Amino acid sequence: MIVEQRIYHLKPGAMHEFLRMYQDEGLPIQRDALGNLLGYFVAEIGELNRVVQLWGYDNFEDRGARRAALSANGAWRAFLGKAGHMVVRQESELLTPAPFSPIK
């Protein structure tokens, strides 16, 4: 298994609207395409105005196929057109669990 950590840095003041829009529109589309949402978090201390998503995949090829399907989805592209202006920057890391990790 691999875990993709995606961090979205939002414009100050955009958090509430972004979360509402993502929960109502973006999440159902992503969940259908990507499948295994491990967690969705909001930063409360430190660097603020960011959300963190953790998605689990069987392997790198599984991730690539699922992300390609998501990118080809017209509903997802429409969602990005509505929500994209709230995102200042984004980061993505692929993580491999250590042998003792509870997420395997």
C-alpha positions as CSV (number, residue, x, y, z in Angstrom):
1,M,0.0,0.0,0.0
2,I,1.0,3.6,-0.6
3,V,-0.6,6.7,1.0
4,E,-0.9,10.0,-0.9
5,Q,-0.8,13.0,1.3
6,R,-2.3,16.0,-0.4
7,I,-2.1,19.4,1.3
8,Y,-4.1,22.4,0.0
9,H,-3.2,25.9,1.1
10,L,-6.3,28.1,1.0
11,K,-6.9,31.8,0.8
12,P,-7.5,33.3,4.2
13,G,-11.3,33.3,4.9
14,A,-12.0,30.5,2.3
15,M,-12.0,27.5,4.6
16,H,-15.7,27.4,5.5
17,E,-16.8,27.7,1.9
18,F,-14.2,25.3,0.6
19,L,-15.1,22.6,3.1
20,R,-18.8,23.0,2.4
21,M,-18.3,22.8,-1.3
22,Y,-15.9,19.9,-1.1
23,Q,-18.2,17.9,1.2
24,D,-21.2,18.5,-1.0
25,E,-19.7,18.2,-4.4
26,G,-16.0,17.2,-4.5
27,L,-15.9,14.4,-2.1
28,P,-18.5,12.2,-3.7
29,I,-16.7,12.5,-7.0
30,Q,-13.3,11.8,-5.5
31,R,-14.6,8.9,-3.4
32,D,-16.1,7.2,-6.5
33,A,-12.8,7.6,-8.4
34,L,-10.1,7.2,-5.8
35,G,-11.9,4.9,-3.3
36,N,-9.9,4.8,-0.1
37,L,-10.0,8.0,1.8
38,L,-8.0,7.4,5.0
39,G,-8.5,10.9,6.5
40,Y,-9.3,14.5,5.9
41,F,-7.9,17.1,8.3
42,V,-7.9,20.9,9.0
43,A,-4.9,22.5,10.4
44,E,-5.6,24.2,13.8
45,I,-2.1,25.1,14.9
46,G,1.0,26.1,13.0
47,E,0.5,27.1,9.3
48,L,-3.2,27.7,9.0
49,N,-5.6,27.8,6.1
50,R,-4.8,24.3,4.9
51,V,-6.5,21.0,4.6
52,V,-4.8,17.6,4.4
53,Q,-6.2,14.6,2.6
54,L,-4.8,11.1,3.0
55,W,-5.7,8.6,0.2
56,G,-4.7,4.9,0.2
57,Y,-3.8,3.0,-3.0
58,D,-2.7,-0.6,-3.6
59,N,0.4,0.6,-5.5
60,F,1.7,3.4,-7.7
61,E,0.0,2.0,-10.8
62,D,-3.4,1.9,-8.9
63,R,-2.9,5.5,-8.0
64,G,-2.1,6.5,-11.5
65,A,-5.1,4.8,-13.0
66,R,-7.5,6.2,-10.4
67,R,-6.1,9.8,-10.7
68,A,-6.3,9.6,-14.5
69,A,-10.0,8.5,-14.2
70,L,-10.7,11.4,-11.8
71,S,-9.0,13.9,-14.2
72,A,-11.1,12.7,-17.1
73,N,-14.3,13.1,-15.1
74,G,-16.3,16.1,-16.4
75,A,-18.0,16.6,-13.0
76,W,-14.6,16.8,-11.3
77,R,-13.4,19.4,-13.8
78,A,-16.5,21.4,-13.2
79,F,-15.9,21.2,-9.4
80,L,-12.3,22.4,-9.9
81,G,-13.7,25.3,-11.9
82,K,-15.8,26.4,-8.9
83,A,-13.4,25.7,-6.1
84,G,-10.0,26.2,-7.6
85,H,-9.9,29.9,-7.0
86,M,-9.8,29.2,-3.2
87,V,-6.6,27.2,-3.4
88,V,-3.3,29.2,-3.3
89,R,-1.0,26.2,-3.7
90,Q,-1.0,22.4,-3.2
91,E,1.5,19.7,-2.3
92,S,1.4,16.0,-2.9
93,E,3.6,13.2,-1.3
94,L,3.5,9.5,-1.8
95,L,4.2,7.7,1.5
96,T,5.0,4.0,2.1
97,P,4.0,2.7,5.5
98,A,6.8,1.5,7.8
99,P,6.6,-2.2,8.8
100,F,5.1,-1.4,12.2
101,S,2.6,1.2,10.9
102,P,-1.1,0.5,11.8
103,I,-1.9,1.5,8.2
104,K,-0.4,-1.3,6.0
